[in-house]
Amino acid sequence: MVDPLCNYNVLESIFSYLELNELSKCSQVCKAWYHFLNDENSDVWRWHCLRKLPKEAIKSDLLASPPVSTYKTKLRAYLHAWSPNDCSRNVYIKPNGFTLHRNPVAQSTDAARGKIGFRSGRHAWEVIWEGPLGTVAVIGISTKEAALQCHGYVALLGSDDQSWGWNLVENHLLHNGDMQGSYPLLNNAPKYQVGERIRVILDCDDNTLSFEKNYEFLGVAFRGLPDKKLYPTVSAVYGNTEVSMVYVGTPLDG
């Protein structure tokens, strides 16, 4: 009989070299492999993190606390981060992979989308605006058809029928070029303060978009979302402002 410890070490070594889609298939082979790969802080996930994440991401404070404190959740967050290939030409993604920087270009509104869109299930990600908001700062979702750059300082996200956004400056909801009402529905709702965490909750099964601020649920913002792949998106106007986005997975509220 082979020593269980030897089995563990051999599996760990083999799994460390497999691709992520292969690991997913391996977890379905048997209960032992499922439990083995379900250890989110195992050396398997640590090695994948070291290989795939830049050093700046691993050391980032954005990944220092739950719900992205394990190696597996850090890796998942990185794979869902801002896409350097799906953003305005006036935006670049910083070396940590999670933070976008808008260059100081006059008379331009610029947006960026996440790498992965969603068409089913429930998903949550946190957005932290780490620089000045300017006159317009919008967070939300869009399809691939939504524009990522336009002339002037406008609420680009929410300006067409392919995007839905919350303007943090005015506390207004935006879609199809129209203001959809105030949000959140509170008397004298406080304005966003730089550095606060906004959790975006997309429910593709219920076709709704909601937000939390500082872990307080603010209510459903949009209903009747289309059966299309929807991507985390922000649009900004202020030069040198920075916005971070961390995917956290399925909301824990059930």
Backbone as numpy.savetxt, mean C-alpha at the origin, in Angstrom:
# Nx Ny Nz CAx CAy CAz Cx Cy Cz
15.55 -43.98 10.65 14.71 -42.78 10.65 15.59 -41.53 10.65
15.23 -40.57 9.84 16.01 -39.34 9.73 15.68 -38.42 10.90
16.71 -37.81 11.45 16.54 -36.88 12.56 15.64 -35.72 12.14
14.58 -35.41 12.91 13.68 -34.29 12.56 14.42 -32.97 12.38
15.48 -32.76 13.20 16.24 -31.53 13.08 16.92 -31.44 11.73
17.41 -32.62 11.26 18.04 -32.66 9.94 17.02 -32.32 8.87
15.82 -32.91 9.00 14.75 -32.60 8.06 14.47 -31.10 8.02
14.41 -30.50 9.19 14.12 -29.06 9.30 15.20 -28.25 8.59
16.45 -28.60 8.84 17.55 -27.85 8.23 17.59 -28.02 6.72
17.31 -29.25 6.26 17.30 -29.51 4.82 16.17 -28.73 4.15
14.96 -28.76 4.73 13.83 -28.01 4.19 14.14 -26.52 4.14
14.70 -26.04 5.23 15.02 -24.61 5.31 15.96 -24.19 4.19
16.96 -25.03 3.95 17.93 -24.73 2.89 17.26 -24.75 1.52
16.45 -25.77 1.27 15.78 -25.90 -0.04 14.80 -24.76 -0.26
13.95 -24.50 0.73 12.92 -23.47 0.60 13.53 -22.08 0.40
14.71 -21.88 0.92 15.35 -20.57 0.80 15.68 -20.22 -0.64
15.78 -21.25 -1.50 16.15 -21.01 -2.90 14.96 -21.07 -3.85
13.78 -21.36 -3.35 12.61 -21.43 -4.21 12.00 -20.05 -4.42
11.29 -19.89 -5.52 10.56 -18.65 -5.77 9.30 -18.62 -4.90
8.74 -17.43 -4.74 7.60 -17.28 -3.83 6.38 -18.08 -4.28
6.14 -18.11 -5.59 4.99 -18.90 -6.07 5.20 -20.39 -5.83
6.46 -20.82 -5.83 6.76 -22.22 -5.53 6.57 -22.52 -4.04
6.91 -21.56 -3.20 6.68 -21.74 -1.76 5.20 -21.87 -1.46
4.39 -21.11 -2.18 2.95 -21.19 -1.98 2.43 -22.59 -2.29
2.95 -23.19 -3.35 2.55 -24.55 -3.72 3.06 -25.56 -2.68
4.28 -25.32 -2.18 4.85 -26.23 -1.18 4.02 -26.24 0.10
3.46 -25.09 0.46 2.68 -25.01 1.70 1.40 -25.84 1.62
1.03 -26.26 0.40 -0.19 -27.05 0.22 0.09 -28.56 0.14
1.36 -28.94 0.24 1.73 -30.34 0.10 1.25 -31.17 1.29
1.51 -30.68 2.51 1.13 -31.41 3.71 1.09 -30.45 4.89
0.53 -30.92 6.01 0.41 -30.07 7.20 1.78 -29.65 7.74
2.73 -30.57 7.69 4.06 -30.27 8.22 4.71 -29.11 7.45
4.62 -29.17 6.11 5.20 -28.09 5.32 4.41 -26.80 5.50
3.10 -26.92 5.63 2.28 -25.72 5.84 2.70 -25.01 7.13
2.82 -25.76 8.21 3.21 -25.16 9.49 4.64 -24.63 9.43
5.49 -25.33 8.73 6.88 -24.91 8.58 6.95 -23.53 7.91
6.22 -23.39 6.81 6.26 -22.12 6.05 5.40 -21.05 6.69
4.55 -21.45 7.64 3.70 -20.47 8.31 4.44 -19.74 9.43
5.66 -20.16 9.71 6.50 -19.44 10.67 7.08 -18.21 9.97
6.47 -17.05 10.19 6.80 -15.84 9.42 8.16 -15.25 9.78
8.80 -15.77 10.82 10.12 -15.27 11.19 11.20 -16.33 11.01
10.88 -17.36 10.24 11.86 -18.43 10.02 12.99 -17.92 9.12
14.07 -18.71 9.09 15.21 -18.35 8.24 14.86 -18.37 6.76
13.82 -19.13 6.40 13.38 -19.13 5.00 12.97 -17.72 4.59
12.11 -17.10 5.38 11.64 -15.76 5.05 12.72 -14.71 5.27
13.60 -14.96 6.24 14.71 -14.02 6.47 15.62 -13.97 5.25
15.93 -15.15 4.68 16.79 -15.18 3.50 16.12 -14.52 2.30
14.82 -14.74 2.15 14.12 -14.10 1.03 14.11 -12.58 1.21
13.96 -12.13 2.43 14.01 -10.68 2.70 15.38 -10.11 2.35
16.43 -10.79 2.77 17.79 -10.31 2.52 18.10 -10.28 1.03
17.52 -11.21 0.28 17.80 -11.27 -1.16 16.99 -10.25 -1.95
15.75 -10.01 -1.54 14.85 -9.22 -2.37 14.69 -7.77 -1.92
14.84 -7.49 -0.63 14.63 -6.14 -0.13 15.95 -5.36 -0.12
15.91 -4.09 -0.54 17.11 -3.27 -0.39 17.43 -3.04 1.08
18.69 -2.76 1.38 19.10 -2.54 2.77 18.31 -1.41 3.42
18.00 -0.40 2.63 17.25 0.75 3.17 15.87 0.33 3.64
15.27 -0.67 2.98 13.94 -1.14 3.38 14.02 -1.94 4.67
14.99 -2.82 4.76 15.12 -3.66 5.95 15.35 -2.82 7.19
16.10 -1.73 7.05 16.41 -0.87 8.20 15.35 0.20 8.46
14.37 0.31 7.56 13.40 1.40 7.65 12.49 1.27 8.87
12.22 2.42 9.50 11.28 2.45 10.62 9.86 2.08 10.18
9.58 2.19 8.88 8.25 1.85 8.38 7.93 0.38 8.61
8.96 -0.46 8.73 8.76 -1.90 8.89 9.18 -2.37 10.27
9.22 -1.46 11.22 9.76 -1.80 12.54 8.72 -2.30 13.53
7.44 -2.17 13.22 6.41 -2.54 14.20 5.26 -3.27 13.51
4.45 -4.00 14.31 3.31 -4.71 13.73 2.40 -3.73 12.99
1.71 -4.18 11.94 1.57 -5.58 11.50 2.59 -6.01 10.44
3.71 -5.30 10.33 4.73 -5.70 9.34 6.08 -5.90 10.03
6.09 -6.57 11.14 7.32 -6.76 11.89 8.00 -8.09 11.63
7.32 -9.04 10.98 7.94 -10.33 10.67 8.58 -10.29 9.29
9.47 -11.22 9.04 10.15 -11.24 7.75 9.16 -11.44 6.60
8.19 -12.31 6.79 7.24 -12.58 5.72 6.38 -11.36 5.42
5.92 -10.65 6.45 5.09 -9.47 6.21 5.90 -8.32 5.62
7.17 -8.23 5.98 8.04 -7.20 5.38 8.18 -7.46 3.87
8.40 -8.73 3.53 8.55 -9.09 2.12 7.27 -8.82 1.35
6.13 -9.19 1.94 4.84 -8.96 1.29 4.61 -7.46 1.08
4.94 -6.67 2.09 4.76 -5.22 1.97 5.62 -4.65 0.84
6.83 -5.13 0.72 7.72 -4.63 -0.33 7.20 -4.98 -1.71
6.67 -6.17 -1.86 6.14 -6.59 -3.16 4.90 -5.80 -3.56
4.23 -5.16 -2.57 3.04 -4.35 -2.84 3.32 -2.84 -2.84
4.57 -2.45 -2.70 4.91 -1.03 -2.54 4.72 -0.25 -3.85
5.09 1.04 -3.80 4.94 1.89 -4.99 5.69 1.30 -6.18
5.10 1.44 -7.35 5.74 0.95 -8.57 6.57 2.06 -9.22
7.87 1.84 -9.40 8.69 2.85 -10.08 8.36 2.96 -11.57
7.59 1.99 -12.08 7.21 1.98 -13.49 5.78 2.44 -13.73
5.11 2.87 -12.66 3.71 3.29 -12.80 3.49 4.55 -11.97
4.22 5.59 -12.33 4.12 6.87 -11.63 4.45 8.00 -12.61
4.12 9.20 -12.20 4.43 10.38 -13.03 5.94 10.50 -13.23
6.32 11.11 -14.33 7.74 11.34 -14.59 8.36 12.29 -13.57
7.51 13.01 -12.83 7.99 13.95 -11.83 8.09 13.31 -10.44
7.90 12.02 -10.38 7.96 11.28 -9.11 9.03 10.21 -9.22
9.80 10.03 -8.15 10.70 8.88 -8.11 10.52 8.15 -6.78
10.80 6.86 -6.80 10.67 6.03 -5.60 12.03 5.97 -4.93
12.08 6.29 -3.64 13.33 6.33 -2.90 13.89 4.91 -2.73
15.17 4.79 -2.37 15.82 3.47 -2.29 15.14 2.48 -1.35
14.38 2.96 -0.35 13.71 2.01 0.54 12.54 1.30 -0.14
12.09 1.82 -1.30 11.02 1.18 -2.05 9.62 1.53 -1.60
9.49 2.14 -0.41 8.18 2.42 0.16 7.79 3.90 0.10
8.72 4.76 -0.21 8.49 6.20 -0.14 8.67 6.84 -1.51
7.67 7.61 -1.94 7.81 8.35 -3.18 8.20 9.79 -2.88
8.91 10.39 -3.79 9.34 11.78 -3.67 8.87 12.53 -4.92
8.12 13.62 -4.70 7.69 14.42 -5.84 8.68 15.56 -6.06
9.23 15.61 -7.25 10.17 16.67 -7.58 9.45 18.03 -7.64
10.17 19.12 -7.37 9.56 20.46 -7.36 9.34 21.01 -8.77
8.33 20.49 -9.45 7.99 20.91 -10.80 6.77 21.82 -10.74
6.89 23.02 -11.29 5.80 24.00 -11.22 4.63 23.58 -12.12
3.43 23.94 -11.69 2.20 23.75 -12.46 2.04 22.31 -12.94
2.20 21.39 -12.00 2.01 19.98 -12.34 1.43 19.26 -11.13
0.53 18.32 -11.39 0.02 17.41 -10.37 0.46 16.01 -10.75
0.99 15.28 -9.78 1.65 14.02 -10.08 1.16 12.91 -9.16
1.05 11.71 -9.72 0.48 10.57 -8.99 1.36 9.35 -9.13
1.10 8.36 -8.27 1.80 7.08 -8.33 0.85 5.98 -7.89
1.05 4.79 -8.45 0.25 3.62 -8.11 1.13 2.54 -7.48
0.50 1.65 -6.73 1.19 0.50 -6.17 1.48 -0.53 -7.25
2.38 -1.47 -6.93 2.78 -2.50 -7.89 1.66 -3.48 -8.18
0.82 -3.75 -7.19 -0.18 -4.81 -7.32 -1.58 -4.25 -7.10
-2.49 -4.60 -8.00 -3.89 -4.20 -7.87 -4.72 -5.36 -7.36
-5.95 -5.04 -6.98 -6.83 -6.03 -6.35 -8.19 -6.05 -7.02
-8.71 -7.28 -7.18 -10.05 -7.43 -7.77 -10.93 -8.32 -6.89
-10.34 -8.96 -5.91 -11.10 -9.80 -4.99 -10.47 -9.74 -3.61
-11.24 -10.10 -2.60 -10.72 -10.12 -1.24 -10.76 -8.77 -0.57
-10.23 -8.73 0.64 -10.16 -7.50 1.43 -8.70 -7.16 1.69
-8.36 -5.90 1.52 -6.96 -5.48 1.58 -6.83 -4.16 2.34
-5.71 -4.02 3.02 -5.47 -2.78 3.75 -4.01 -2.35 3.57
-3.81 -1.06 3.49 -2.46 -0.50 3.44 -2.45 0.85 4.16
-1.30 1.22 4.66 -1.17 2.47 5.40 -0.41 3.48 4.56
-0.90 4.73 4.59 -0.29 5.83 3.87 0.15 6.87 4.89
1.40 7.31 4.78 1.92 8.34 5.66 2.47 9.48 4.81
1.83 10.64 4.90 2.30 11.81 4.15 3.40 12.44 4.99
4.63 12.40 4.50 5.79 12.78 5.30 6.33 14.17 4.96
5.60 14.90 4.15 6.00 16.26 3.82 4.77 17.13 3.72
4.93 18.42 3.42 3.77 19.32 3.32 2.73 18.81 2.32
1.46 19.08 2.62 0.38 18.63 1.74 0.22 19.54 0.53
0.50 20.83 0.70 0.21 21.77 -0.37 -1.27 22.07 -0.44
-1.74 22.51 -1.59 -3.15 22.88 -1.75 -4.06 21.69 -2.00
-3.47 20.57 -2.48 -4.25 19.36 -2.77 -3.38 18.14 -2.45
-3.94 17.21 -1.68 -3.23 15.96 -1.37 -4.28 14.86 -1.28
-4.25 13.93 -2.22 -5.34 12.96 -2.35 -4.80 11.53 -2.22
-5.50 10.72 -1.42 -5.17 9.30 -1.31 -6.40 8.48 -1.70
-6.17 7.30 -2.25 -7.31 6.46 -2.64 -6.88 5.34 -3.55
-7.68 5.12 -4.60 -7.45 4.00 -5.52 -7.71 4.44 -6.95
-7.19 3.68 -7.89 -7.47 3.95 -9.30 -7.28 2.67 -10.11
-7.83 2.67 -11.31 -7.54 1.61 -12.27 -6.30 2.02 -13.06
-5.85 1.14 -13.91 -4.69 1.43 -14.75 -4.99 2.53 -15.77
-6.29 2.78 -16.01 -6.65 3.77 -17.02 -6.58 5.20 -16.50
-6.47 5.39 -15.20 -6.45 6.74 -14.62 -5.12 7.43 -14.92
-5.19 8.73 -15.19 -3.99 9.51 -15.50 -3.11 9.66 -14.27
-1.79 9.79 -14.50 -0.83 9.94 -13.42 -0.14 11.30 -13.42
-0.50 12.16 -14.37 0.10 13.50 -14.41 -0.82 14.42 -15.19
-0.92 15.68 -14.74 -1.68 16.67 -15.50 -1.14 18.06 -15.19
-1.53 19.02 -16.00 -1.08 20.40 -15.83 -1.86 21.08 -14.72
-1.18 21.93 -13.97 -1.83 22.70 -12.92 -1.82 21.97 -11.59
-2.40 22.63 -10.59 -2.49 22.05 -9.25 -3.95 21.67 -9.00
-4.25 20.41 -9.20 -5.64 19.94 -9.13 -5.71 18.64 -8.35
-6.94 18.23 -8.06 -7.17 16.92 -7.43 -7.20 15.87 -8.54
-6.03 15.41 -8.95 -5.93 14.47 -10.08 -6.62 13.14 -9.75
-6.34 12.62 -8.56 -6.99 11.38 -8.14 -8.43 11.69 -7.77
-9.37 11.12 -8.52 -10.78 11.45 -8.36 -11.30 12.38 -9.44
-10.44 12.72 -10.40 -10.84 13.66 -11.45 -11.54 12.96 -12.62
-11.56 11.62 -12.62 -12.23 10.90 -13.71 -12.98 9.70 -13.13
-13.60 8.92 -14.04 -14.41 7.79 -13.57 -13.57 6.55 -13.29
-12.24 6.69 -13.34 -11.33 5.57 -13.08 -10.57 5.73 -11.76
-10.96 6.71 -10.94 -10.24 6.93 -9.69 -11.17 7.47 -8.61
-10.81 7.16 -7.36 -11.61 7.55 -6.19 -10.63 8.04 -5.13
-10.88 9.22 -4.57 -9.91 9.75 -3.63 -10.49 10.58 -2.51
-9.70 10.73 -1.47 -10.01 11.58 -0.32 -8.96 12.68 -0.28
-9.42 13.94 -0.48 -8.52 15.09 -0.41 -8.30 15.44 1.06
-7.10 15.19 1.55 -6.81 15.41 2.96 -6.79 16.88 3.35
-6.61 17.75 2.38 -6.55 19.19 2.67 -7.93 19.74 3.00
-8.93 19.37 2.22 -10.28 19.90 2.39 -11.26 18.91 3.01
-10.81 17.68 3.25 -11.70 16.63 3.77 -12.91 16.40 2.85
-12.60 16.28 1.55 -13.64 16.02 0.56 -13.36 14.70 -0.16
-14.44 13.99 -0.52 -14.33 12.81 -1.35 -14.49 13.19 -2.81
-13.71 12.57 -3.70 -13.69 12.96 -5.10 -13.81 11.74 -6.01
-14.66 11.87 -7.03 -14.79 10.84 -8.06 -15.43 11.44 -9.29
-14.91 11.06 -10.47 -15.46 11.50 -11.74 -15.50 13.02 -11.86
-14.53 13.68 -11.25 -14.44 15.13 -11.35 -15.36 15.89 -10.42
-16.11 15.19 -9.58 -17.08 15.84 -8.69 -16.74 15.59 -7.23
-17.11 16.54 -6.39 -16.99 16.35 -4.96 -18.16 15.49 -4.50
-17.85 14.40 -3.81 -18.88 13.44 -3.40 -19.34 13.67 -1.97
-18.94 14.78 -1.38 -19.34 15.09 -0.01 -18.16 15.21 0.92
-18.43 15.65 2.14 -17.39 15.79 3.14 -17.07 14.43 3.76
-15.83 14.30 4.22 -15.40 13.05 4.85 -14.23 13.37 5.77
-14.28 12.79 6.98 -15.32 11.93 7.55 -16.56 12.72 7.97
-17.65 12.00 8.19 -18.92 12.65 8.53 -18.95 12.98 10.02
-18.12 13.91 10.40 -18.03 14.38 11.79 -18.13 15.89 11.82
-18.74 16.41 12.87 -18.77 17.86 13.04 -17.35 18.36 13.34
-16.92 19.36 12.54 -15.59 19.94 12.72 -14.50 18.87 12.70
-14.58 18.00 11.70 -13.59 16.93 11.57 -12.19 17.51 11.48
-11.25 17.02 12.28 -9.89 17.58 12.25 -9.20 17.29 10.92
-8.37 18.23 10.48 -7.61 18.05 9.25 -6.43 17.12 9.50
-5.96 16.54 8.44 -4.82 15.64 8.52 -3.57 16.39 8.96
-2.81 15.77 9.84 -1.53 16.31 10.28 -0.40 15.46 9.71
0.62 16.13 9.19 1.74 15.43 8.57 2.30 14.38 9.53
2.48 13.16 9.01 3.02 12.08 9.82 1.99 11.11 10.36
0.70 11.51 10.32 -0.34 10.60 10.79 -0.49 9.43 9.82
-0.86 8.28 10.36 -1.06 7.09 9.53 -2.52 6.98 9.12
-2.74 6.91 7.82 -4.07 6.65 7.28 -4.10 5.22 6.78
-5.03 4.43 7.28 -5.18 3.06 6.78 -6.31 3.04 5.76
-5.98 2.59 4.57 -6.96 2.48 3.48 -7.44 1.03 3.45
-8.77 0.85 3.42 -9.35 -0.49 3.44 -10.21 -0.69 2.20
-9.76 -1.56 1.33 -10.48 -1.87 0.10 -11.14 -3.24 0.24
-12.46 -3.25 0.14 -13.23 -4.50 0.21 -13.78 -4.79 -1.18
-13.07 -5.65 -1.91 -13.48 -5.96 -3.28 -14.71 -6.86 -3.32
-15.00 -7.55 -2.23 -16.19 -8.41 -2.19 -17.45 -7.59 -1.93
-17.31 -6.53 -1.15 -18.44 -5.65 -0.84 -18.41 -4.39 -1.69
-17.34 -4.24 -2.50 -17.18 -3.09 -3.41 -17.21 -1.75 -2.68
-16.44 -1.68 -1.58 -16.38 -0.45 -0.79 -14.94 -0.04 -0.53
-14.77 1.25 -0.26 -13.48 1.81 0.15 -13.69 2.60 1.42
-12.88 2.32 2.43 -13.00 2.98 3.73 -11.63 3.45 4.20
-11.63 4.26 5.25 -10.38 4.76 5.80 -10.39 4.70 7.32
-9.20 4.57 7.89 -8.98 4.74 9.32 -7.88 5.78 9.50
-7.98 6.55 10.58 -6.90 7.47 10.91 -6.49 7.25 12.35
-5.22 6.99 12.55 -4.71 6.69 13.89 -5.53 5.58 14.55
-5.87 4.56 13.72 -6.58 3.35 14.16 -8.04 3.60 14.54
-8.58 4.73 14.14 -10.01 5.00 14.35 -10.73 4.88 13.01
-11.73 4.00 12.93 -12.46 3.79 11.69 -13.31 5.02 11.39
-13.19 5.53 10.16 -13.86 6.77 9.78 -15.13 6.54 8.97
-15.44 5.29 8.67 -16.65 4.98 7.92 -16.36 4.68 6.46
-17.37 4.14 5.79 -17.25 3.84 4.36 -17.25 5.14 3.57
-16.27 5.29 2.69 -16.17 6.50 1.87 -16.84 6.32 0.51
-16.63 5.17 -0.12 -17.19 4.91 -1.45 -17.84 3.53 -1.48
-18.98 3.46 -2.15 -19.67 2.19 -2.38 -19.84 1.98 -3.89
-20.17 0.75 -4.26 -20.43 0.46 -5.66 -19.21 0.53 -6.56
-18.05 0.18 -6.04 -16.84 0.18 -6.85 -16.96 -0.86 -7.97
-16.33 -0.62 -9.11 -16.49 -1.53 -10.25 -15.71 -2.83 -10.08
-16.06 -3.82 -10.86 -15.37 -5.11 -10.86 -14.15 -5.00 -11.76
-13.19 -4.21 -11.32 -11.94 -4.01 -12.04 -10.79 -4.11 -11.04
-9.59 -4.32 -11.56 -8.42 -4.34 -10.69 -8.14 -2.91 -10.24
-8.08 -2.72 -8.92 -7.92 -1.39 -8.32 -6.59 -1.32 -7.58
-5.89 -0.20 -7.74 -4.54 -0.04 -7.22 -4.45 1.06 -6.17
-3.66 0.87 -5.12 -3.37 1.98 -4.21 -2.77 3.15 -4.99
-3.26 4.37 -4.74 -2.83 5.52 -5.52 -2.83 6.77 -4.65
-1.93 7.70 -4.94 -1.96 9.04 -4.35 -1.63 10.05 -5.44
-2.08 11.29 -5.24 -1.66 12.38 -6.12 -1.25 13.57 -5.27
-0.19 14.27 -5.71 0.40 15.34 -4.91 0.77 16.53 -5.79
0.86 17.69 -5.17 1.24 18.91 -5.90 2.45 19.61 -5.28
2.76 19.34 -4.04 3.81 20.10 -3.34 5.19 19.57 -3.69
6.09 20.46 -4.05 7.45 20.07 -4.41 8.23 19.51 -3.23
8.93 18.42 -3.47 9.76 17.73 -2.48 8.97 17.04 -1.37
7.64 16.97 -1.52 6.89 16.22 -0.52 7.13 14.73 -0.72
6.92 13.95 0.33 7.15 12.52 0.28 5.98 11.78 0.90
5.63 10.64 0.30 4.50 9.84 0.77 4.93 8.36 0.81
4.73 7.74 1.97 5.07 6.33 2.12 3.80 5.49 2.13
3.93 4.25 1.63 2.79 3.33 1.61 3.28 1.94 2.01
2.60 1.34 2.99 2.96 0.01 3.48 1.73 -0.88 3.45
1.79 -1.94 2.65 0.69 -2.89 2.58 0.70 -3.77 3.84
-0.46 -3.93 4.48 -0.51 -4.69 5.74 -1.36 -5.96 5.63
-1.97 -6.20 4.48 -2.70 -7.44 4.29 -4.19 -7.32 4.53
-4.78 -8.41 5.01 -6.22 -8.44 5.27 -6.54 -7.67 6.55
-7.56 -6.79 6.52 -7.95 -6.07 7.75 -8.30 -7.06 8.85
-8.00 -6.68 10.08 -8.19 -7.59 11.21 -9.57 -7.48 11.85
-10.44 -6.64 11.27 -11.75 -6.43 11.90 -12.76 -7.50 11.48
-12.32 -8.46 10.66 -13.20 -9.57 10.26 -14.20 -9.19 9.21
